[in-house]
Amino acid sequence: MADPQILIVPTHPGVQYHFCRSGLPIHFLGHWDQFHYWRPQPANVTNVLPKFEDAHLAFEPEDYARLLDAPATGWPDRYDTAWLMFNWQVKLFWDRPGKKLFRVAKVRELPEAHWAELLERDDFTVASFYPNTVAWLKERFGVDVPYVPLGLDPDEYLPATGEDGNILSIIHSYADRGWHHHLWKEAVEGLPLLHVDHLNPEQEVYEYADLMRALRRARLYLHDGEQEYTITLIEAMMTGLPLVSFRIPGIERYVEHGVNGFVGETAAEIREHCQLLLSDDALAAKMGAASREKATREFHEARWRDQWQTILREWCRA
């Protein structure tokens, strides 16, 4: 069987980049250049739109609906499946023909009633890169869905030098999201910090090379999020950074307290852990090496690519 032709709807650009590195032919519903500053366009990706225009930055679901239904796009005849991530994308394809694969992150992407219906349909299938989501679907609906941990290419992440001696966090729209933001601010006050927020118009644009440089030159990575990991947490591990994280469900799968970093609950604990790694060169180097070893062992891109190729090919062939 020839490689399946996959239509991907724009998602979180960092996640999108790594999903698109599956190596299969992927058609991007839009133009990659609207996200160029996040990650470079993989060679196996082609754009549905011939060129990028500034108006694409303001696209809403209804704009993607019009683009999807345009004859030039060719859905569903030209594709073997759509590869979806967000709830609005599932809704976009809910009443449209063709196969759909939902690579779900968070269980709350859909209401339970929609989950129940989706899991009974034969035009949708589901896989997840969050183990907590896989466990919830099994507990709530008795359904086993594939768990595909994120994968990165170790050769793309140069060893950390720590030369800037700072704390690095890469979290967009953090103040608006809540989570531990107020504790995070208290914990890092007065400490050397670089916080990259791609969606902050007052901050300079960080191109892909800038992100890689920031990771390499940081002393440690401070993580927070609503789920157990983000793309940049795994990238920090692969770069060889020691980690500090607030305690969130599942975080111990990635941050092993006392091995490759520290987990804390209060602002004071987080601050203490950061200060220790900022001041102790040998400890930071030891924990950073443990991060790199763990990432290479558990989050290698070769395994990620093989798993997704198998899932996509079997789904399209079914």
N, C-alpha and C positions, 0 to 999 in steps of 0.2 A: 504494500500500500504506500502511495506517495505521502509525503509529510502533510499533515492536516494544515489547512489555511485557517488562521485564527484572527478574529476581530477583537481588539482590545479597546475598551472605553477608557479615556483618561482617568487616572486615579491619583492617589498620593504619589508625587513624582519619584521619591526615593524608592518606594515599594515597586512602582511601575518599572523603573529601570531594571531592577533585579529580576522581576518576573519576565521581562522581555528578553533577558539573557538566557532563556530556555533553549535557544538555538533553532526553534521552529519558525516557520514563516509567520510573521505577525504583522497585521495591518492596523495602523493606529487611527482611531476615529477622531481625526483632527490633524494637527501638525506638531511634531515633536518640539519645534523651536519655541513653543510657548512655555516649555519647561527647560530650556537649554541650560539655564544656570544651575539646575539641580544635578543633572547627570547627562553624559553624552549619549547620542542615539546609537543603539547597537546596530550592527550591520544587517541583521536579519529582520529589521523593522522597516516597513514602508508606510508612508503617510497617505491617508485618504484625501486630505486637502493638498493641492499642489504647492501652496506656499503659505507662510505664516503671515497673519495680519494682526494688528494690535487688538482688533475687535474680538479675537478668539479668547483673549484673557478674561473677557466678561461673559463667556458662554454659560448659559444655564441649562438645566435638563431639557427644556423645550427646544433649545438650539440644537442640542445633540439629537433630539427626536427628528427634527427636520433634516439634519444631515444624514441620519440613519435611513430615513425614508426616501432620500434623493436617489433617482435611478442610477446615477454615477457611482454611488456607494456599493450597490449590488447586494444588499442583504435581503434574504439569506443565501441566495443562489451561489455566490462566489466564495462562501466560507463554510467551514465544517462546524465551527462553534464560535460563540461569543464568550469572552473571558471577563467576568464581572467581579467587582469588589464591593461597591457601596450599595446601600439600600435603594437609592434613587436609580441606580443602574439596573437592579433587579426589576424595579417597577417599570423602567423604560422598556424592558423586554418581556414583561409579564404576559401581555396579550399578543405579542408578535411571534410568528412562526420561527422555527429553527432551534438548534441545540444551544443550550447555555450552561456554562460551568461557573458556579459561584464560589470564588476563592475567598470565603468569608474570614474576616478578622474577629469581629466582636459579635456576640450573640444578640446584642440589642440592635444590630443593624436592621432587624426585621421584628415586627410584633409576633407573638407566639402563634396567633392564628395563621399568619402568612407562612411561618415556618412549617406548620402542620400541613398546609396545602402544598407548599413547594416540595417537601420531602416525599410527597405521594405522586408527584408529576414525573413523567418519563422524558420530558424535554429539558429538565434541569438536573444537574448533579452538583455535589458540594464537596469541597476540600478546604482545609484550613491550615494556616501556619501558626495558630495559637493553640497549644494543648488544652488550655482551659475551655476553649470553645468546643473542641472535640469532645471533651469530657461532659460538657453540659448537654450537647446533642445526644450523646449516648444515654445519659441519665434521664433526660426529659422525654425523649422520643424513642429510645431503644435503637437508634440508628448509628452505625459505625461509618464515620467519614474519614478519609485519609488525612493524616497529620504530616505536613511537609515543612520541617524546620527550614528557616532561611539559610541560604548558602552564599558565600562570598569567595572570590578568587584570592587566595593568600598572596599571590605574586603582585597583586595590584595595591597592596597595602604595605608601604615601606615601614621599616622598624621605627618606633617612636624614639625621638631624641630628647623630648622634654625640655628643649632649650628655652622655650618661652616661660617655663616655670609657672604655668597658670592652670586654673580650673576651666574646663571646656564643657558647655552644655549646648546642645542643638535641639531646640524645642520651639516650634513656631506657634504664635498666638498664645503663649503660655499664660499670660496674665488673664486672658479672657476665658481660658479653659478651667481655671480653678485648680483642682488637684491639690498639690502641696505648695502652690506658688508663694503664699505668704511665708511659709516655713523656709522655703528655698531662698527667698530674699533675705530673711534673717540669718540663715546659715552662712551665706557668702558675703555678707556686708563687710567691706573693707579688705577682702581677700582678692588676690589677682584672678580675674574672671574674664572669659570671653563667652558671651551668650549669643549664638547665631539664631536669628529669627528671620526666615526667608520672607515672611509676609509683613514684616515691619517696614513701612515705606521710609522711615527715618534712618534705617540702617543701610549701610552699603551692601550692594549685591555680592553674594558669595558665589562665585563660579565653582564648578566641580573641583578644579585645581586648588582653589582657595580652601575648600572644605578639607581636601586631603592634606593640605599643608597645615591647617589648623589642628587636625587630628594628630599629625606627626609631631608637632612642636609642643603640644600640651603636656602637662605633667600628669594630669588625671582627668577622668571623665565623670561628671556628675549627672546621673540619670534620674529622670522622673517621668511618669506617664500613667495612663489609666490601665495599661496592660503590662504584662510582665516584661516585654521588651519592645524596642523600636529598632528600625534599621540602623540608626547611628550608634546604638548601644553595641550591636554586633560589630559594626565597623570599628568602634573604639577597641573592642576586644581583639579584632584581627590586626589592628595597628600595634597592639601591645601596650595598651594603657591600663593602669590600675583603675578600678571602678569604685565609685561610691553611689549608693542608691537609697532612696526612701523604701521602706518596706511596703511592697504591693504584692498582690497574689501571684505566686509563681516566680518571683524575682530570684529565689535561691537556685533556680535552674541555670542562671547566668552569672550571678554575683555570689561566689562562695565566700562567705564571711571569713576573713582571716587568711584566705588563700589567694584570690585574685582581686580582692577589694574588701569593702565593708558595707554592711546594711545597717541603717539606723531608722529611728522613728521620730525623734524630736529634732528641732533645729540645732540644739546644742550638740547632740550626737553626730549629726551630719557635719557640723563645723569642726568638731574634734577630729573626725576621720580625715577630712580634707586637710586640716593643718598638719596632721601627722604625715600624710603622703607628700605634702609640699616641703616639709622640712627634712624628711629622711630619704636620701637618695637611694640607698641600698634597698630599703623596703619597697619603694616605688618601682625600682627596676625588677625586683623579685616578683612582685605581684603583677607587673606588666607582662613579664615573661609567661606567667601562669595564664593570663588572659589570652595571649597569643596561642599558647599550646592548646587551650580548651577550644578556642574558636576554630583552629585548624582541624582539630579532631572531630568536633561536633557540627560545625557549620561550614563545611567545605562546599564550594559551588558545584563540584563534580557530582556529589550525591544529590544536591538540590536539582540539578539539571536532569539527571537520570530519572528521579522520581516524577518530575513534572512531565517529562516526555512520555513516560509510561502511562501516567494518568490521562493525559490529553489524547494520546494515540488510541488507547483502549476506549475512551469515551466517544471519540469520533468514529471508531470502527463499530461500536456496539449497534 
